[in-house]
Amino acid sequence: MRTVAILPVHQDRFALWMTLAQAPFCAGMTGTPLPLTFLSDRAGRIMLSLLYFEWKKSFGRWAVLSVLFIFTIIDLANTAYRFRTDSWFADSSGWQKAYWQLYGEIAGTITQEKLNHLQGIYGPLAEKVADLTFERSENPDSLTGINEYSDYLMLERFYVEPMRNFLEYGEQARHVAQYAQENIQLYTRLGNTYECRKNAKICTLFADRQITSFAYTEIWERLADYTFSTWLTLLLCLFAVSASFSAEKEIKMDLLLCTMPGGRKQTAIAKCLSSAAFAILVAVWFSLWDMLGFAWNYQTTAGLSMPVYALGGYANTPLQCSVGVYFLLCAVLRALGVLFFSLLCCGCSALFSNALYPFFAGCGLAFASCAVSVASDFLHDPCWRAFNPASLLFPKSLFASTEYLNCLGEPIPAPMFVVAFALLATVLLVVLLCRKGKLWTSFAANPKNY
C-alpha cells in the first residue's frame, strides 16, 4: 500500500483541500442539514482561498516576477531602439520641432483654407527644388533650422504626402464600392448567390468611406507593426504555467487528490482560473507598456481619433473604428490568443512530472502555430488564419484586408472565425482540465515520471 507523506510546508494547502472535499458530507456526519446558502458561501470562500493560494504558488514566485520585470525592461528598451531606427524624427530634432510648430495650423478638419496655407509654404520650396535653385548652405532661419531642401523633405514626408493620401482615399473607396457593385451584377446573371452577398457587404463597407481630418499617424503605424512584446508575453506565460500541474506530481500531492471526491475538481478549476487570469493580465500589461513606450519616445498621442483606415497598410481593412478603439481590440485579441496557448501548456503540464517538458511542448506548439500564421500571409488563403488561434497574436494580418469565408452560403468576416474557433478551443481545454480533473488524475493514478 502506497503512503504519501505530507510535508509541513504544504499543511495549509492540505487542510484547505480536506475542508473542500468534506464540505458536502458535513450534514450527513452531524445529522443536521446545513442551509444551502451556508454551503454555497462556504464553498465560495474556500474557492477564493484556493485561487489565491494557486496564484501565489504558481505566479507569485520570485522567478516569475523577475522574468516579468526583466521582460518589461527589455520591451521598453526595444521600443526606444525601434524609435531611433524607424522614425524620421529620430534623425533630426529640427524636423520634429518644425513639424509640431506647424501642426497646430494644419491638424484637424481638412479645409480649403488649411490646404491653401500648406501650399503657400510648400509651393515655393517645391519650385526651387524642381529648378535646383534651393539654398544648400545651412540657414538657421529655415523651418527645420538646416536649409531649404530639408524643409522641403519634411513638408513632403509629413504633410503633403499624408494629406494627398487622405484626400484621395474617399475616391479610392468609391472605386472599390463601384467594382463590388459591378460584381454583384455579374454574379446575379451567373446565379452565384454567395458572391452576390459578399460583394454587397463590400459595397456597403466602402461606399461612404472618407478621411476628413488630418493628424499625425506615424506612431500608430509603427505600433501596429510592433510584435516583439507578443513573443515576450508568450514566453513568460508558458514559463509560468508550465509547472501548474507538474509541481503537484513532484511532491506526490496528485496521489492524495485522487482520494478526495471534491478536492481534485476544485483544485483543477482553481489552477485553470489562476492561469487564465495571469495570461490575460500579462497580455494587457505588455499591451499597455507598448503604447506608453511609443507615446514616450514619440512624445505624442495625437491621431487616436483618426479612422483606422487612415493608417498605412489598412486601406482595405474591414474595420470602421478609430485608431484608439483598434488598439484596444488588438489588446483583447492578443489576450485571447495568449490565454489559449497558456491553457494548452497547462494541459501539457498535466501529462508530465518535470516542468521543463510542458514548457518545451507548449513553446513548440505555439511557435509552430505562429509559423503557420506568418506563412498564411504569403498563401493568400484566409482559411489558414481562420482556424489558427496564433493569428490573434498578430492582429494586423487579420485586419489589413477584407476577407470573407463561406459559412452555409453566408459570407462571414475571417476574423470572426478566428475568434470563434479560439473561444471554442479554449472552452474545450478548460472543460478537459476541470472536468473532475480526469486528465490530471488519470496520470496520477499511474505515478510514472514522464
ChimeraX attribute file (.defattr): number of C-alpha atoms within 10 A of each C-alpha:
attribute: neighborCount
match mode: 1-to-1
recipient: residues
	/A:1	3
	/A:2	5
	/A:3	8
	/A:4	12
	/A:5	10
	/A:6	13
	/A:7	10
	/A:8	9
	/A:9	8
	/A:10	12
	/A:11	11
	/A:12	11
	/A:13	16
	/A:14	18
	/A:15	11
	/A:16	17
	/A:17	23
	/A:18	15
	/A:19	17
	/A:20	22
	/A:21	20
	/A:22	15
	/A:23	15
	/A:24	15
	/A:25	11
	/A:26	15
	/A:27	14
	/A:28	10
	/A:29	10
	/A:30	9
	/A:31	8
	/A:32	9
	/A:33	11
	/A:34	14
	/A:35	9
	/A:36	9
	/A:37	9
	/A:38	10
	/A:39	15
	/A:40	11
	/A:41	11
	/A:42	15
	/A:43	17
	/A:44	12
	/A:45	12
	/A:46	18
	/A:47	19
	/A:48	13
	/A:49	15
	/A:50	22
	/A:51	21
	/A:52	14
	/A:53	19
	/A:54	22
	/A:55	20
	/A:56	12
	/A:57	12
	/A:58	21
	/A:59	21
	/A:60	14
	/A:61	12
	/A:62	9
	/A:63	13
	/A:64	17
	/A:65	14
	/A:66	11
	/A:67	16
	/A:68	20
	/A:69	12
	/A:70	11
	/A:71	18
	/A:72	19
	/A:73	13
	/A:74	15
	/A:75	20
	/A:76	20
	/A:77	12
	/A:78	17
	/A:79	26
	/A:80	16
	/A:81	13
	/A:82	17
	/A:83	19
	/A:84	15
	/A:85	12
	/A:86	12
	/A:87	16
	/A:88	16
	/A:89	17
	/A:90	16
	/A:91	13
	/A:92	13
	/A:93	13
	/A:94	18
	/A:95	23
	/A:96	17
	/A:97	15
	/A:98	17
	/A:99	20
	/A:100	13
	/A:101	12
	/A:102	14
	/A:103	16
	/A:104	10
	/A:105	11
	/A:106	21
	/A:107	17
	/A:108	15
	/A:109	12
	/A:110	17
	/A:111	13
	/A:112	9
	/A:113	10
	/A:114	15
	/A:115	13
	/A:116	12
	/A:117	14
	/A:118	18
	/A:119	14
	/A:120	11
	/A:121	14
	/A:122	19
	/A:123	14
	/A:124	13
	/A:125	21
	/A:126	20
	/A:127	13
	/A:128	15
	/A:129	16
	/A:130	10
	/A:131	9
	/A:132	11
	/A:133	12
	/A:134	17
	/A:135	13
	/A:136	12
	/A:137	10
	/A:138	13
	/A:139	13
	/A:140	10
	/A:141	10
	/A:142	15
	/A:143	22
	/A:144	24
	/A:145	17
	/A:146	18
	/A:147	18
	/A:148	24
	/A:149	22
	/A:150	21
	/A:151	22
	/A:152	23
	/A:153	18
	/A:154	22
	/A:155	24
	/A:156	15
	/A:157	12
	/A:158	18
	/A:159	21
	/A:160	18
	/A:161	11
	/A:162	20
	/A:163	22
	/A:164	10
	/A:165	14
	/A:166	20
	/A:167	16
	/A:168	13
	/A:169	19
	/A:170	17
	/A:171	15
	/A:172	17
	/A:173	20
	/A:174	17
	/A:175	15
	/A:176	18
	/A:177	23
	/A:178	16
	/A:179	14
	/A:180	23
	/A:181	18
	/A:182	14
	/A:183	18
	/A:184	21
	/A:185	13
	/A:186	14
	/A:187	16
	/A:188	15
	/A:189	10
	/A:190	11
	/A:191	11
	/A:192	13
	/A:193	14
	/A:194	18
	/A:195	21
	/A:196	21
	/A:197	17
	/A:198	22
	/A:199	22
	/A:200	16
	/A:201	18
	/A:202	21
	/A:203	23
	/A:204	13
	/A:205	19
	/A:206	22
	/A:207	20
	/A:208	12
	/A:209	18
	/A:210	19
	/A:211	18
	/A:212	16
	/A:213	19
	/A:214	21
	/A:215	22
	/A:216	21
	/A:217	20
	/A:218	18
	/A:219	22
	/A:220	23
	/A:221	17
	/A:222	17
	/A:223	17
	/A:224	19
	/A:225	13
	/A:226	16
	/A:227	14
	/A:228	13
	/A:229	21
	/A:230	19
	/A:231	13
	/A:232	19
	/A:233	25
	/A:234	25
	/A:235	19
	/A:236	19
	/A:237	29
	/A:238	27
	/A:239	24
	/A:240	26
	/A:241	32
	/A:242	31
	/A:243	27
	/A:244	28
	/A:245	28
	/A:246	27
	/A:247	20
	/A:248	17
	/A:249	25
	/A:250	15
	/A:251	15
	/A:252	18
	/A:253	20
	/A:254	23
	/A:255	21
	/A:256	20
	/A:257	23
	/A:258	20
	/A:259	12
	/A:260	15
	/A:261	14
	/A:262	20
	/A:263	23
	/A:264	26
	/A:265	22
	/A:266	23
	/A:267	22
	/A:268	26
	/A:269	22
	/A:270	22
	/A:271	25
	/A:272	26
	/A:273	18
	/A:274	23
	/A:275	27
	/A:276	23
	/A:277	13
	/A:278	20
	/A:279	28
	/A:280	22
	/A:281	14
	/A:282	20
	/A:283	26
	/A:284	18
	/A:285	16
	/A:286	21
	/A:287	22
	/A:288	14
	/A:289	17
	/A:290	22
	/A:291	16
	/A:292	17
	/A:293	20
	/A:294	21
	/A:295	17
	/A:296	14
	/A:297	18
	/A:298	19
	/A:299	12
	/A:300	12
	/A:301	17
	/A:302	16
	/A:303	23
	/A:304	18
	/A:305	14
	/A:306	21
	/A:307	22
	/A:308	27
	/A:309	24
	/A:310	24
	/A:311	23
	/A:312	16
	/A:313	16
	/A:314	18
	/A:315	18
	/A:316	16
	/A:317	20
	/A:318	23
	/A:319	17
	/A:320	14
	/A:321	14
	/A:322	16
	/A:323	22
	/A:324	17
	/A:325	15
	/A:326	19
	/A:327	20
	/A:328	14
	/A:329	14
	/A:330	20
	/A:331	22
	/A:332	17
	/A:333	23
	/A:334	26
	/A:335	25
	/A:336	24
	/A:337	29
	/A:338	28
	/A:339	28
	/A:340	26
	/A:341	24
	/A:342	32
	/A:343	28
	/A:344	24
	/A:345	29
	/A:346	30
	/A:347	24
	/A:348	25
	/A:349	27
	/A:350	28
	/A:351	22
	/A:352	24
	/A:353	24
	/A:354	18
	/A:355	23
	/A:356	15
	/A:357	19
	/A:358	28
	/A:359	23
	/A:360	16
	/A:361	16
	/A:362	27
	/A:363	19
	/A:364	13
	/A:365	15
	/A:366	23
	/A:367	14
	/A:368	13
	/A:369	18
	/A:370	20
	/A:371	13
	/A:372	15
	/A:373	24
	/A:374	17
	/A:375	13
	/A:376	17
	/A:377	14
	/A:378	8
	/A:379	10
	/A:380	11
	/A:381	12
	/A:382	22
	/A:383	16
	/A:384	17
	/A:385	26
	/A:386	25
	/A:387	18
	/A:388	19
	/A:389	30
	/A:390	28
	/A:391	28
	/A:392	28
	/A:393	24
	/A:394	22
	/A:395	21
	/A:396	18
	/A:397	18
	/A:398	23
	/A:399	23
	/A:400	18
	/A:401	16
	/A:402	18
	/A:403	21
	/A:404	21
	/A:405	20
	/A:406	13
	/A:407	11
	/A:408	8
	/A:409	13
	/A:410	14
	/A:411	18
	/A:412	16
	/A:413	20
	/A:414	22
	/A:415	25
	/A:416	14
	/A:417	21
	/A:418	25
	/A:419	20
	/A:420	14
	/A:421	16
	/A:422	25
	/A:423	17
	/A:424	13
	/A:425	16
	/A:426	22
	/A:427	14
	/A:428	12
	/A:429	17
	/A:430	21
	/A:431	15
	/A:432	16
	/A:433	24
	/A:434	22
	/A:435	15
	/A:436	20
	/A:437	22
	/A:438	18
	/A:439	17
	/A:440	28
	/A:441	23
	/A:442	14
	/A:443	19
	/A:444	24
	/A:445	12
	/A:446	9
	/A:447	14
	/A:448	10
	/A:449	13
	/A:450	10
